Amino acid sequence: MTDASRRQENPLKEPAQAPLLTAPFVLLILAFFLGLCNMAVFFNFYACLIANGVEAGTAGFLLGLFSLTALIVRPFISPLIHPGNALPWIGLGAAGMILCLGGYTLSHETLIIGIIRAAHGLSFVVMVTAVISSTVGVISPQKSGLAFGIMSIVNLLPFAIIPALVEFGLSHGLTQANIYMLAAASTALVFPLLLVIKRLHTRTSSAENGEKAIPTRREIMNNFKRADIILALSLGAVAYLCFAIIFMFLKSYGPTIGVEKVSPFFALATVSMIGIRLASAALFDHWNKVRLCTGALIFVGLMFLLLQSTRSQWCFYASGALLGLGWGIAMPVIMAIVFNLSEPRLRAFNTNMMIEMVDLGYFLGPFLGGLVVSSYGYSVLFFIMSAVSIIFGLLALRLAGKV
């Protein structure tokens, strides 16, 4: 069955083409930003745990417990949350995060911190899943590239802004407990945003035509039987696996080629990702998304080969800027592909499954990367990631004509 015939048989209407930057979209993006700040504020959490006497392995587990909880929980809650019921879930998740942020200030016991960390991860995944579900309800397919371009920029901003603000606060007399309480206060701003959204009484055409209903088990099973959906989700997993490999292993790889300071690499990559999305997000809906995805993933694969072979510090830094360009295109375009391929009733679910692929990449990256590096070294790891990225870039062409 073709994508066009599938739409004809579906009684739900496609959302009409409409301006993207509506009040609900902007307010939901602000809520998304506030939720992500809850992750960014913990950029120094590992160092804090070590300073408090927590053993390194335990500290690493506590750091990862947040994302592990999200990885486990998201598949179970995603079918329950849709544009019609998302706002109460956003409030529930925000309330849980506020309580957890306060909890970090009350105890330094490892077990208690572990419980708080898991509860924080649960609250985070509830809120972000609901925000994404609600946001998907106000995006039209004709604006999906721009929408996910904006969301991907917002996804980066907390990690570019919050660490600097935290360092500034700590250097001017604030304690880590003060930082967590300030983060809790900022999270509370979600509630007035929700009130404004509710008062707008804005409903998308898809919600009016039945998208409020929870997808049935049969719909979800049929969704996962679609080869195009599985391939699109796999493209996302590969893109974020490549990113996680760089993020987790670059610090230890740099000194092996004579580069001690790797922070400029990440700075250039981040600037490139934000820059290309700001410059091109509006064009993602006018260009062929499948070809963009193919080109971006192949480009990322080639940059892994450059990173593997270079011994020049400046070439090393340049590869960061170039990888940022590839990721800056690939990530939002893949999100848009998943959105456009999905049945209207399953767009929120599949978008959240795409976020699940992000967590999967961050989980598999250090695990598989560590196995390869310990046995074969960094060159083999980067060669494997190059091959994987190029192969999946070519496989993306199988989606031609469906998006």
Buried (B, 14 or more C-beta within 10 A) or exposed (E): EEBEEEBEEBEBBBBEEEEBEBEBBBBBBBBBBBBBBBBBBBBBBBEBBBEEEBEEEBBBBBBBBBBBBBBBBBEEBBBBBBBBBBBEBBBBBBBBBBBBBBBBBEEEEBEEBBBBBBBBBBBBBBBBBBBBBBBBBBBBBBBBBBBBBBBBBBBBBBBBEBBEBBEEBBEEEBEBEEBBBBBBEBBBBBBEBBEEBEEEEBBBBBBEBBBBEBBEEEBBEBBEEBEBBEBBBBBBBBBBBBBBBBBBBBBEBBEEBEBEEBEBBBBBBBBBBBBBBEEBBBEBBEBEBBEBBBBBBBBBBBBBBBBBEBEEBEBBBBBBBBBBBBBBBBBBBBBBBBBBBBBBBBBBBBBBBBBBBBBBBBBBBBEBBEEBBEEEEBBEBBBBBBEBBBBBBEBBEEBEEBB
